[in-house]
Amino acid sequence: MSSARADEPVSAIQGISEGDAELLKAAFNIKTIRDLATSKYVAVAMNTFSLAALIALLVTLS
């Protein structure tokens, strides 16, 4: 993705409506694709999911 694309409104992502974009802005101050990609909330969610998957794998292997 080019730098210019990263600075487009988050509603440029297929599946995110203008209304969704307004909610993201109000709740998390996310206005652009870059804001979403670098959001600490997204990072926490992704890391939580990854850790849960790792724990599930370790439980399966033990």
N, CA, C and O atoms as a Maestro MAE file, in Angstrom:
{
 s_m_m2io_version
 :::
 2.0.0
}

f_m_ct {
 s_m_title
 :::
 protein
 m_atom[248] {
  # First column is atom index #
  i_m_mmod_type
  r_m_x_coord
  r_m_y_coord
  r_m_z_coord
  i_m_residue_number
  s_m_chain_name
  s_m_pdb_residue_name
  s_m_pdb_atom_name
  i_m_atomic_number
  :::
  1 25 0.853 -1.175 0.000 1 A "MET " " N  " 7
  2 3 0.000 0.000 0.000 1 A "MET " " CA " 6
  3 2 0.894 1.232 0.000 1 A "MET " " C  " 6
  4 15 1.835 1.334 0.788 1 A "MET " " O  " 8
  5 25 0.597 2.135 -0.866 2 A "SER " " N  " 7
  6 3 1.388 3.359 -0.929 2 A "SER " " CA " 6
  7 2 1.076 4.242 0.266 2 A "SER " " C  " 6
  8 15 0.043 4.090 0.919 2 A "SER " " O  " 8
  9 25 1.975 5.159 0.537 3 A "SER " " N  " 7
  10 3 1.785 6.082 1.647 3 A "SER " " CA " 6
  11 2 0.507 6.884 1.485 3 A "SER " " C  " 6
  12 15 -0.192 7.162 2.460 3 A "SER " " O  " 8
  13 25 0.202 7.259 0.235 4 A "ALA " " N  " 7
  14 3 -1.019 8.031 -0.017 4 A "ALA " " CA " 6
  15 2 -2.253 7.216 0.359 4 A "ALA " " C  " 6
  16 15 -3.206 7.759 0.917 4 A "ALA " " O  " 8
  17 25 -2.242 5.928 0.059 5 A "ARG " " N  " 7
  18 3 -3.381 5.069 0.412 5 A "ARG " " CA " 6
  19 2 -3.532 4.966 1.923 5 A "ARG " " C  " 6
  20 15 -4.653 4.915 2.431 5 A "ARG " " O  " 8
  21 25 -2.435 4.936 2.635 6 A "ALA " " N  " 7
  22 3 -2.491 4.823 4.089 6 A "ALA " " CA " 6
  23 2 -3.149 6.035 4.725 6 A "ALA " " C  " 6
  24 15 -3.692 5.947 5.827 6 A "ALA " " O  " 8
  25 25 -3.103 7.152 4.042 7 A "ASP " " N  " 7
  26 3 -3.684 8.375 4.589 7 A "ASP " " CA " 6
  27 2 -5.120 8.618 4.121 7 A "ASP " " C  " 6
  28 15 -5.693 9.673 4.393 7 A "ASP " " O  " 8
  29 25 -5.698 7.647 3.422 8 A "GLU " " N  " 7
  30 3 -7.103 7.748 3.019 8 A "GLU " " CA " 6
  31 2 -7.996 7.495 4.232 8 A "GLU " " C  " 6
  32 15 -7.562 6.891 5.213 8 A "GLU " " O  " 8
  33 25 -9.238 7.955 4.162 9 A "PRO " " N  " 7
  34 3 -10.175 7.686 5.262 9 A "PRO " " CA " 6
  35 2 -10.344 6.187 5.473 9 A "PRO " " C  " 6
  36 15 -10.265 5.402 4.528 9 A "PRO " " O  " 8
  37 25 -10.573 5.809 6.697 10 A "VAL " " N  " 7
  38 3 -10.734 4.391 7.022 10 A "VAL " " CA " 6
  39 2 -11.915 3.790 6.256 10 A "VAL " " C  " 6
  40 15 -11.956 2.578 6.043 10 A "VAL " " O  " 8
  41 25 -12.858 4.604 5.848 11 A "SER " " N  " 7
  42 3 -14.005 4.115 5.073 11 A "SER " " CA " 6
  43 2 -13.605 3.660 3.671 11 A "SER " " C  " 6
  44 15 -14.428 3.088 2.956 11 A "SER " " O  " 8
  45 25 -12.358 3.902 3.266 12 A "ALA " " N  " 7
  46 3 -11.870 3.406 1.972 12 A "ALA " " CA " 6
  47 2 -11.672 1.894 2.001 12 A "ALA " " C  " 6
  48 15 -11.533 1.267 0.951 12 A "ALA " " O  " 8
  49 25 -11.658 1.310 3.186 13 A "ILE " " N  " 7
  50 3 -11.536 -0.142 3.325 13 A "ILE " " CA " 6
  51 2 -12.903 -0.759 3.060 13 A "ILE " " C  " 6
  52 15 -13.902 -0.366 3.663 13 A "ILE " " O  " 8
  53 25 -12.937 -1.728 2.155 14 A "GLN " " N  " 7
  54 3 -14.200 -2.392 1.835 14 A "GLN " " CA " 6
  55 2 -14.797 -2.994 3.097 14 A "GLN " " C  " 6
  56 15 -14.118 -3.715 3.828 14 A "GLN " " O  " 8
  57 25 -16.052 -2.702 3.349 15 A "GLY " " N  " 7
  58 3 -16.742 -3.234 4.519 15 A "GLY " " CA " 6
  59 2 -16.845 -2.249 5.664 15 A "GLY " " C  " 6
  60 15 -17.583 -2.493 6.619 15 A "GLY " " O  " 8
  61 25 -16.121 -1.139 5.592 16 A "ILE " " N  " 7
  62 3 -16.223 -0.094 6.613 16 A "ILE " " CA " 6
  63 2 -17.005 1.066 6.007 16 A "ILE " " C  " 6
  64 15 -16.528 1.757 5.107 16 A "ILE " " O  " 8
  65 25 -18.203 1.260 6.514 17 A "SER " " N  " 7
  66 3 -19.072 2.309 5.982 17 A "SER " " CA " 6
  67 2 -18.688 3.670 6.558 17 A "SER " " C  " 6
  68 15 -17.873 3.762 7.476 17 A "SER " " O  " 8
  69 25 -19.279 4.712 6.012 18 A "GLU " " N  " 7
  70 3 -19.066 6.061 6.552 18 A "GLU " " CA " 6
  71 2 -19.529 6.112 8.011 18 A "GLU " " C  " 6
  72 15 -18.894 6.747 8.853 18 A "GLU " " O  " 8
  73 25 -20.635 5.438 8.293 19 A "GLY " " N  " 7
  74 3 -21.128 5.387 9.674 19 A "GLY " " CA " 6
  75 2 -20.158 4.679 10.600 19 A "GLY " " C  " 6
  76 15 -19.914 5.129 11.720 19 A "GLY " " O  " 8
  77 25 -19.602 3.562 10.127 20 A "ASP " " N  " 7
  78 3 -18.588 2.847 10.906 20 A "ASP " " CA " 6
  79 2 -17.382 3.744 11.154 20 A "ASP " " C  " 6
  80 15 -16.829 3.773 12.253 20 A "ASP " " O  " 8
  81 25 -16.983 4.475 10.114 21 A "ALA " " N  " 7
  82 3 -15.830 5.371 10.226 21 A "ALA " " CA " 6
  83 2 -16.082 6.444 11.279 21 A "ALA " " C  " 6
  84 15 -15.181 6.787 12.045 21 A "ALA " " O  " 8
  85 25 -17.293 6.970 11.319 22 A "GLU " " N  " 7
  86 3 -17.634 7.979 12.330 22 A "GLU " " CA " 6
  87 2 -17.555 7.391 13.731 22 A "GLU " " C  " 6
  88 15 -17.095 8.053 14.661 22 A "GLU " " O  " 8
  89 25 -18.003 6.150 13.884 23 A "LEU " " N  " 7
  90 3 -17.929 5.494 15.190 23 A "LEU " " CA " 6
  91 2 -16.479 5.249 15.614 23 A "LEU " " C  " 6
  92 15 -16.132 5.436 16.780 23 A "LEU " " O  " 8
  93 25 -15.636 4.830 14.671 24 A "LEU " " N  " 7
  94 3 -14.214 4.634 14.978 24 A "LEU " " CA " 6
  95 2 -13.562 5.947 15.389 24 A "LEU " " C  " 6
  96 15 -12.738 5.985 16.302 24 A "LEU " " O  " 8
  97 25 -13.938 7.017 14.708 25 A "LYS " " N  " 7
  98 3 -13.391 8.337 15.038 25 A "LYS " " CA " 6
  99 2 -13.832 8.765 16.428 25 A "LYS " " C  " 6
  100 15 -13.020 9.250 17.217 25 A "LYS " " O  " 8
  101 25 -15.110 8.591 16.733 26 A "ALA " " N  " 7
  102 3 -15.636 9.007 18.034 26 A "ALA " " CA " 6
  103 2 -15.047 8.184 19.177 26 A "ALA " " C  " 6
  104 15 -14.716 8.726 20.232 26 A "ALA " " O  " 8
  105 25 -14.920 6.889 18.967 27 A "ALA " " N  " 7
  106 3 -14.466 6.008 20.042 27 A "ALA " " CA " 6
  107 2 -12.955 5.987 20.218 27 A "ALA " " C  " 6
  108 15 -12.462 5.960 21.346 27 A "ALA " " O  " 8
  109 25 -12.214 5.999 19.106 28 A "PHE " " N  " 7
  110 3 -10.773 5.764 19.175 28 A "PHE " " CA " 6
  111 2 -9.928 6.810 18.454 28 A "PHE " " C  " 6
  112 15 -8.708 6.668 18.369 28 A "PHE " " O  " 8
  113 25 -10.561 7.853 17.936 29 A "ASN " " N  " 7
  114 3 -9.876 8.892 17.158 29 A "ASN " " CA " 6
  115 2 -9.162 8.302 15.936 29 A "ASN " " C  " 6
  116 15 -8.100 8.780 15.536 29 A "ASN " " O  " 8
  117 25 -9.757 7.264 15.352 30 A "ILE " " N  " 7
  118 3 -9.217 6.635 14.145 30 A "ILE " " CA " 6
  119 2 -9.898 7.275 12.948 30 A "ILE " " C  " 6
  120 15 -11.111 7.159 12.774 30 A "ILE " " O  " 8
  121 25 -9.096 7.958 12.117 31 A "LYS " " N  " 7
  122 3 -9.641 8.658 10.954 31 A "LYS " " CA " 6
  123 2 -9.115 8.097 9.636 31 A "LYS " " C  " 6
  124 15 -9.809 8.155 8.622 31 A "LYS " " O  " 8
  125 25 -7.915 7.561 9.636 32 A "THR " " N  " 7
  126 3 -7.292 7.094 8.403 32 A "THR " " CA " 6
  127 2 -6.927 5.613 8.514 32 A "THR " " C  " 6
  128 15 -6.947 5.025 9.595 32 A "THR " " O  " 8
  129 25 -6.596 5.037 7.368 33 A "ILE " " N  " 7
  130 3 -6.129 3.650 7.358 33 A "ILE " " CA " 6
  131 2 -4.864 3.531 8.210 33 A "ILE " " C  " 6
  132 15 -4.684 2.543 8.923 33 A "ILE " " O  " 8
  133 25 -3.996 4.528 8.136 34 A "ARG " " N  " 7
  134 3 -2.777 4.526 8.953 34 A "ARG " " CA " 6
  135 2 -3.123 4.522 10.443 34 A "ARG " " C  " 6
  136 15 -2.521 3.783 11.223 34 A "ARG " " O  " 8
  137 25 -4.092 5.348 10.833 35 A "ASP " " N  " 7
  138 3 -4.513 5.384 12.237 35 A "ASP " " CA " 6
  139 2 -4.975 4.008 12.700 35 A "ASP " " C  " 6
  140 15 -4.632 3.568 13.798 35 A "ASP " " O  " 8
  141 25 -5.754 3.332 11.861 36 A "LEU " " N  " 7
  142 3 -6.249 2.005 12.211 36 A "LEU " " CA " 6
  143 2 -5.097 1.011 12.330 36 A "LEU " " C  " 6
  144 15 -5.033 0.235 13.283 36 A "LEU " " O  " 8
  145 25 -4.194 1.041 11.362 37 A "ALA " " N  " 7
  146 3 -3.080 0.084 11.334 37 A "ALA " " CA " 6
  147 2 -2.120 0.267 12.502 37 A "ALA " " C  " 6
  148 15 -1.479 -0.692 12.931 37 A "ALA " " O  " 8
  149 25 -2.014 1.487 13.019 38 A "THR " " N  " 7
  150 3 -1.074 1.762 14.106 38 A "THR " " CA " 6
  151 2 -1.774 1.945 15.448 38 A "THR " " C  " 6
  152 15 -1.154 2.383 16.417 38 A "THR " " O  " 8
  153 25 -3.050 1.615 15.510 39 A "SER " " N  " 7
  154 3 -3.826 1.780 16.737 39 A "SER " " CA " 6
  155 2 -3.350 0.823 17.822 39 A "SER " " C  " 6
  156 15 -3.150 -0.365 17.571 39 A "SER " " O  " 8
  157 25 -3.171 1.346 19.022 40 A "LYS " " N  " 7
  158 3 -2.776 0.489 20.139 40 A "LYS " " CA " 6
  159 2 -3.876 -0.517 20.459 40 A "LYS " " C  " 6
  160 15 -3.592 -1.609 20.953 40 A "LYS " " O  " 8
  161 25 -5.122 -0.163 20.185 41 A "TYR " " N  " 7
  162 3 -6.228 -1.079 20.444 41 A "TYR " " CA " 6
  163 2 -6.197 -2.266 19.481 41 A "TYR " " C  " 6
  164 15 -6.467 -3.400 19.874 41 A "TYR " " O  " 8
  165 25 -5.871 -2.000 18.239 42 A "VAL " " N  " 7
  166 3 -5.734 -3.081 17.260 42 A "VAL " " CA " 6
  167 2 -4.550 -3.966 17.644 42 A "VAL " " C  " 6
  168 15 -4.635 -5.191 17.550 42 A "VAL " " O  " 8
  169 25 -3.456 -3.358 18.072 43 A "ALA " " N  " 7
  170 3 -2.276 -4.131 18.476 43 A "ALA " " CA " 6
  171 2 -2.592 -5.038 19.661 43 A "ALA " " C  " 6
  172 15 -2.184 -6.199 19.676 43 A "ALA " " O  " 8
  173 25 -3.309 -4.522 20.649 44 A "VAL " " N  " 7
  174 3 -3.676 -5.336 21.810 44 A "VAL " " CA " 6
  175 2 -4.576 -6.493 21.384 44 A "VAL " " C  " 6
  176 15 -4.386 -7.623 21.834 44 A "VAL " " O  " 8
  177 25 -5.545 -6.221 20.528 45 A "ALA " " N  " 7
  178 3 -6.450 -7.276 20.062 45 A "ALA " " CA " 6
  179 2 -5.685 -8.355 19.296 45 A "ALA " " C  " 6
  180 15 -5.913 -9.545 19.509 45 A "ALA " " O  " 8
  181 25 -4.785 -7.947 18.410 46 A "MET " " N  " 7
  182 3 -4.018 -8.914 17.622 46 A "MET " " CA " 6
  183 2 -3.105 -9.748 18.513 46 A "MET " " C  " 6
  184 15 -2.999 -10.960 18.328 46 A "MET " " O  " 8
  185 25 -2.451 -9.114 19.470 47 A "ASN " " N  " 7
  186 3 -1.555 -9.847 20.357 47 A "ASN " " CA " 6
  187 2 -2.320 -10.780 21.283 47 A "ASN " " C  " 6
  188 15 -1.862 -11.889 21.556 47 A "ASN " " O  " 8
  189 25 -3.475 -10.351 21.766 48 A "THR " " N  " 7
  190 3 -4.302 -11.209 22.607 48 A "THR " " CA " 6
  191 2 -4.734 -12.449 21.839 48 A "THR " " C  " 6
  192 15 -4.678 -13.561 22.363 48 A "THR " " O  " 8
  193 25 -5.163 -12.257 20.604 49 A "PHE " " N  " 7
  194 3 -5.570 -13.385 19.759 49 A "PHE " " CA " 6
  195 2 -4.392 -14.331 19.528 49 A "PHE " " C  " 6
  196 15 -4.548 -15.548 19.623 49 A "PHE " " O  " 8
  197 25 -3.222 -13.781 19.227 50 A "SER " " N  " 7
  198 3 -2.036 -14.608 18.967 50 A "SER " " CA " 6
  199 2 -1.634 -15.400 20.201 50 A "SER " " C  " 6
  200 15 -1.296 -16.579 20.095 50 A "SER " " O  " 8
  201 25 -1.666 -14.769 21.365 51 A "LEU " " N  " 7
  202 3 -1.315 -15.475 22.597 51 A "LEU " " CA " 6
  203 2 -2.315 -16.586 22.900 51 A "LEU " " C  " 6
  204 15 -1.924 -17.671 23.331 51 A "LEU " " O  " 8
  205 25 -3.591 -16.326 22.680 52 A "ALA " " N  " 7
  206 3 -4.606 -17.357 22.907 52 A "ALA " " CA " 6
  207 2 -4.382 -18.546 21.973 52 A "ALA " " C  " 6
  208 15 -4.522 -19.696 22.387 52 A "ALA " " O  " 8
  209 25 -4.040 -18.273 20.728 53 A "ALA " " N  " 7
  210 3 -3.768 -19.350 19.771 53 A "ALA " " CA " 6
  211 2 -2.531 -20.140 20.188 53 A "ALA " " C  " 6
  212 15 -2.511 -21.365 20.072 53 A "ALA " " O  " 8
  213 25 -1.509 -19.454 20.670 54 A "LEU " " N  " 7
  214 3 -0.293 -20.126 21.125 54 A "LEU " " CA " 6
  215 2 -0.581 -21.000 22.337 54 A "LEU " " C  " 6
  216 15 -0.103 -22.133 22.412 54 A "LEU " " O  " 8
  217 25 -1.351 -20.489 23.279 55 A "ILE " " N  " 7
  218 3 -1.705 -21.277 24.461 55 A "ILE " " CA " 6
  219 2 -2.491 -22.516 24.052 55 A "ILE " " C  " 6
  220 15 -2.238 -23.608 24.562 55 A "ILE " " O  " 8
  221 25 -3.434 -22.358 23.144 56 A "ALA " " N  " 7
  222 3 -4.216 -23.506 22.670 56 A "ALA " " CA " 6
  223 2 -3.305 -24.550 22.024 56 A "ALA " " C  " 6
  224 15 -3.490 -25.749 22.231 56 A "ALA " " O  " 8
  225 25 -2.334 -24.101 21.251 57 A "LEU " " N  " 7
  226 3 -1.393 -25.023 20.617 57 A "LEU " " CA " 6
  227 2 -0.552 -25.744 21.662 57 A "LEU " " C  " 6
  228 15 -0.354 -26.955 21.571 57 A "LEU " " O  " 8
  229 25 -0.060 -25.013 22.649 58 A "LEU " " N  " 7
  230 3 0.760 -25.624 23.695 58 A "LEU " " CA " 6
  231 2 -0.035 -26.638 24.506 58 A "LEU " " C  " 6
  232 15 0.491 -27.688 24.874 58 A "LEU " " O  " 8
  233 25 -1.282 -26.334 24.782 59 A "VAL " " N  " 7
  234 3 -2.135 -27.277 25.510 59 A "VAL " " CA " 6
  235 2 -2.340 -28.540 24.677 59 A "VAL " " C  " 6
  236 15 -2.323 -29.649 25.212 59 A "VAL " " O  " 8
  237 25 -2.531 -28.376 23.390 60 A "THR " " N  " 7
  238 3 -2.716 -29.517 22.492 60 A "THR " " CA " 6
  239 2 -1.461 -30.387 22.452 60 A "THR " " C  " 6
  240 15 -1.557 -31.613 22.394 60 A "THR " " O  " 8
  241 25 -0.299 -29.764 22.483 61 A "LEU " " N  " 7
  242 3 0.962 -30.501 22.390 61 A "LEU " " CA " 6
  243 2 1.370 -31.155 23.699 61 A "LEU " " C  " 6
  244 15 2.204 -32.061 23.695 61 A "LEU " " O  " 8
  245 25 0.810 -30.726 24.808 62 A "SER " " N  " 7
  246 3 1.234 -31.289 26.101 62 A "SER " " CA " 6
  247 2 0.420 -32.486 26.518 62 A "SER " " C  " 6
  248 15 0.664 -33.059 27.579 62 A "SER " " O  " 8
  :::
 }
 m_bond[247] {
  # First column is bond index #
  i_m_from
  i_m_to
  i_m_order
  :::
  1 1 2 1
  2 2 3 1
  3 3 4 2
  4 3 5 1
  5 5 6 1
  6 6 7 1
  7 7 8 2
  8 7 9 1
  9 9 10 1
  10 10 11 1
  11 11 12 2
  12 11 13 1
  13 13 14 1
  14 14 15 1
  15 15 16 2
  16 15 17 1
  17 17 18 1
  18 18 19 1
  19 19 20 2
  20 19 21 1
  21 21 22 1
  22 22 23 1
  23 23 24 2
  24 23 25 1
  25 25 26 1
  26 26 27 1
  27 27 28 2
  28 27 29 1
  29 29 30 1
  30 30 31 1
  31 31 32 2
  32 31 33 1
  33 33 34 1
  34 34 35 1
  35 35 36 2
  36 35 37 1
  37 37 38 1
  38 38 39 1
  39 39 40 2
  40 39 41 1
  41 41 42 1
  42 42 43 1
  43 43 44 2
  44 43 45 1
  45 45 46 1
  46 46 47 1
  47 47 48 2
  48 47 49 1
  49 49 50 1
  50 50 51 1
  51 51 52 2
  52 51 53 1
  53 53 54 1
  54 54 55 1
  55 55 56 2
  56 55 57 1
  57 57 58 1
  58 58 59 1
  59 59 60 2
  60 59 61 1
  61 61 62 1
  62 62 63 1
  63 63 64 2
  64 63 65 1
  65 65 66 1
  66 66 67 1
  67 67 68 2
  68 67 69 1
  69 69 70 1
  70 70 71 1
  71 71 72 2
  72 71 73 1
  73 73 74 1
  74 74 75 1
  75 75 76 2
  76 75 77 1
  77 77 78 1
  78 78 79 1
  79 79 80 2
  80 79 81 1
  81 81 82 1
  82 82 83 1
  83 83 84 2
  84 83 85 1
  85 85 86 1
  86 86 87 1
  87 87 88 2
  88 87 89 1
  89 89 90 1
  90 90 91 1
  91 91 92 2
  92 91 93 1
  93 93 94 1
  94 94 95 1
  95 95 96 2
  96 95 97 1
  97 97 98 1
  98 98 99 1
  99 99 100 2
  100 99 101 1
  101 101 102 1
  102 102 103 1
  103 103 104 2
  104 103 105 1
  105 105 106 1
  106 106 107 1
  107 107 108 2
  108 107 109 1
  109 109 110 1
  110 110 111 1
  111 111 112 2
  112 111 113 1
  113 113 114 1
  114 114 115 1
  115 115 116 2
  116 115 117 1
  117 117 118 1
  118 118 119 1
  119 119 120 2
  120 119 121 1
  121 121 122 1
  122 122 123 1
  123 123 124 2
  124 123 125 1
  125 125 126 1
  126 126 127 1
  127 127 128 2
  128 127 129 1
  129 129 130 1
  130 130 131 1
  131 131 132 2
  132 131 133 1
  133 133 134 1
  134 134 135 1
  135 135 136 2
  136 135 137 1
  137 137 138 1
  138 138 139 1
  139 139 140 2
  140 139 141 1
  141 141 142 1
  142 142 143 1
  143 143 144 2
  144 143 145 1
  145 145 146 1
  146 146 147 1
  147 147 148 2
  148 147 149 1
  149 149 150 1
  150 150 151 1
  151 151 152 2
  152 151 153 1
  153 153 154 1
  154 154 155 1
  155 155 156 2
  156 155 157 1
  157 157 158 1
  158 158 159 1
  159 159 160 2
  160 159 161 1
  161 161 162 1
  162 162 163 1
  163 163 164 2
  164 163 165 1
  165 165 166 1
  166 166 167 1
  167 167 168 2
  168 167 169 1
  169 169 170 1
  170 170 171 1
  171 171 172 2
  172 171 173 1
  173 173 174 1
  174 174 175 1
  175 175 176 2
  176 175 177 1
  177 177 178 1
  178 178 179 1
  179 179 180 2
  180 179 181 1
  181 181 182 1
  182 182 183 1
  183 183 184 2
  184 183 185 1
  185 185 186 1
  186 186 187 1
  187 187 188 2
  188 187 189 1
  189 189 190 1
  190 190 191 1
  191 191 192 2
  192 191 193 1
  193 193 194 1
  194 194 195 1
  195 195 196 2
  196 195 197 1
  197 197 198 1
  198 198 199 1
  199 199 200 2
  200 199 201 1
  201 201 202 1
  202 202 203 1
  203 203 204 2
  204 203 205 1
  205 205 206 1
  206 206 207 1
  207 207 208 2
  208 207 209 1
  209 209 210 1
  210 210 211 1
  211 211 212 2
  212 211 213 1
  213 213 214 1
  214 214 215 1
  215 215 216 2
  216 215 217 1
  217 217 218 1
  218 218 219 1
  219 219 220 2
  220 219 221 1
  221 221 222 1
  222 222 223 1
  223 223 224 2
  224 223 225 1
  225 225 226 1
  226 226 227 1
  227 227 228 2
  228 227 229 1
  229 229 230 1
  230 230 231 1
  231 231 232 2
  232 231 233 1
  233 233 234 1
  234 234 235 1
  235 235 236 2
  236 235 237 1
  237 237 238 1
  238 238 239 1
  239 239 240 2
  240 239 241 1
  241 241 242 1
  242 242 243 1
  243 243 244 2
  244 243 245 1
  245 245 246 1
  246 246 247 1
  247 247 248 2
  :::
 }
}
